[in-house]
Amino acid sequence: MDQVTKPVVHVDVRNVGGIDEASVDLSKGVSILTGRNATNRTSFLQALMAGLGSRRSSLKADAEEGAVTLELDGETYTRTLTRRGDSVAFGGDPYLDDPELADLFAFLLENNEARRAVARGDDLREIIMRPIDTDAIDAEIRECRRKRDELEDEIERLDGLERELSDLEAERRETADELEAAESELESVRAELDELDSGVEESRTRKRELEEAFQRVRDARSDLDDLEFDLETERSTLAELEAEREELQETIESADEPDENPDRLAGRIEELRRRQRALDDTINELGSVISFNEEILEGSPPAVDGDRVAADTVVDDPTDALTAGDRTVCWTCGSEVETDQIEATIDRLRGLRSDKLDERNEVRTEIQELTDEQSAIRETHREIERAEERLDAVESEIGETESRIAEFEERIEAKREEIAELEADAESIETEGYDETLELYREANGIELRIERLEDELDELDEAIDEREAAIDEREELAADREELAERLTELRTRVDRIEEEAVEAFNQHMATVLDILQYENLDRIWIERRETEVREGRRKVTRTKFELHIVRSSSDGTGYEDAVEHLSESEREVTGLVFALAGYLVHDVHETVPFVILDSLEAIDSDRIARVVDYFREHAEYLVAALLPEDAAALPEKYAYVEQID
């Protein structure tokens, strides 16, 4: 089916790369920028990348500022470039806030890091995993563990409450029976008192006096019970505070003062980060030099686009100029040298780059170790500070609690004296001839106090039972939350492994398909093996995952053998690099972040194979924009949109 040719993306460019001003419309599907070198195709691709959010674009050499405007799906996005001394500042409102994924796996220009990784011998796993914030994953794992532990503690507490429920219900039944018996006993005593009532006014007056006197005693005893309960509560609080004080003192005394100062570590970490940035620059520069020289040795010098060639450069036949038998022209001094000399130099450069990669890994490891140590020291300081602050607060609370205990003890002693006086007052009431009545009043008073206590106990039991019954329902919900957290923890722990496995599977699957489509002679298979290896990081050995690239060829008699990456032809290396970038594009779902894949510098691949590669890549991107020479574009179908002039 022919693709839709209605323009859906409009791009305006000013002062980017070698472009003064240009406006280009792109269609959904495949758009081919066709033309000779020095026609600003790469400059336009860089401008498109800038509008999408990349900072890997250059400002025109004679301009102080440039701009890109991108109209996509009814929205307008802008990117500005402003010269600031020796650097260029980027501004505006581009399509992407963070272009890292797109720069690695969608914007596949000549020096794209994922694309060049195979030829340079880079750490393939590091490139695939670079967009994954493993620190954030570790932090989320710690938070999930904390929440899970809290849930498990709460569920365990609720389990204990449920086990107590049957005991509480039995205790409530016993208390209710005891209360019922006390109420019945009180009713019986009151009936006896009514029978003893002579009905004489004097008797009634004395009875009223007795009732009032014993009521005062009951009220005082009730107040005493409340005071004794409050006193017991304060004593329990004091015991808990004293235990906490002892624990805090032990924590502070046992805490070892860190040997290192976190501020000194911060300086060392910053120094190492500067070293890492310098190593990154060196590694990238070495990679570019190695690739450049490899292309010269193979007779295919780098593509010369308009924005990468000096004004006085004349290019007749780069292959003839740079290669002649076993000798070639040194691109630095212009003299003829043996190709073996350049090959030996390239080998030394590869060795140097490998050493720099190892050194960068060691620096990264040391940064991580120092960062962890710094975090641990700061956390230790914070723990000590929190313990000291809490100890001060506990000391203050202990003093306040001891004051309240002393106050309650005084009030209890006063209340007991008051009760003794009230009882004496009650017994001093003239009761001659009414000894039995007085005794019954005393008995009734005791029963009423017991009933009040039983009613309080019953209320507390009802509250405890209600709490435990509610806890049973809550526990089911907490158990579901715990299961959800467990699943999230499993997902987080396996996320890195899963991404690695998916990346390897994607590369191997697509590489097999592409090789089948491109039909390279005697190249049977290119595949990545994911395996664990023990490496030294600083002073310790750790297990790390490594992506090992394998190349399998077959000899003329059909026998298969494993070959080295450096023996791949330039075309084979380019295709392998593109498929590796595609694997990253797919495993990180880059299509959800940016709808473009951009291709450039495919000249090392022959025209027919370029056509097949473009056809294969178009299945995975909403917009595929590629810059091709006219003879390469001629092999593509007419259904694609073609842009023949950038203006």
Buried (B, 14 or more C-beta within 10 A) or exposed (E): EEBEBEBBBBBBBBBBBBBBEBEBBBBBBBBBBBBEBBBBBBBBBBBBBBBBBBBBBBBBEEBEBBBBBBBBEEEEBBBBBBBEEEEBEBEBEBBBEEBBBBBBBBBBBBBBBBBBBBBBBBBBBBBBBBBBEEEEBEEBBEEBEEBBEEBBEBBEEBEEBBEBBEEBBEBBEEBBEBBEEBBEBBEEBBEBBEEEEEEEEEBEEBBEBBBEBBBBBBEBBBBBBEBBEBBEBBBEBBEEBEEBBEBBEEBBEEBEEBEEEBEEBEEBBEEBBEBBEEBEEBBBEBBBBBBBBBBBBBBBBBBEBBBBBEEEEEEEEBEEEBBEEEEBBBEEEEEEEEBEEBEEBBEEBBEBBBEBBEBBBBBBBBBBBBBEBBEEBEEBBEEBEEBBEBBEEBEEBBEBBBEBBEBBEEBBEEBBEBBEEBBEEBEEBEBEEBEEBBEBBBBBBBBBBBBBBBBBBBEEBBEBBEBBEEBEEEBEEBBEBBEEBEEBBEEBEEBBEEBBBBBBBBBBBBBBEBBEEBEBEEBBBBBBEBEEEEBEBEEEEEEBBBBEBBBBBBEEEEEEEEBEBEEBBBBBBBBBBBBBBBBBBBBBEBBEBBBBBBBBBBBBBEBEBBBBBBBBBBEBBEBBBBBBBEEBBEBBEEEBBBBEEBE
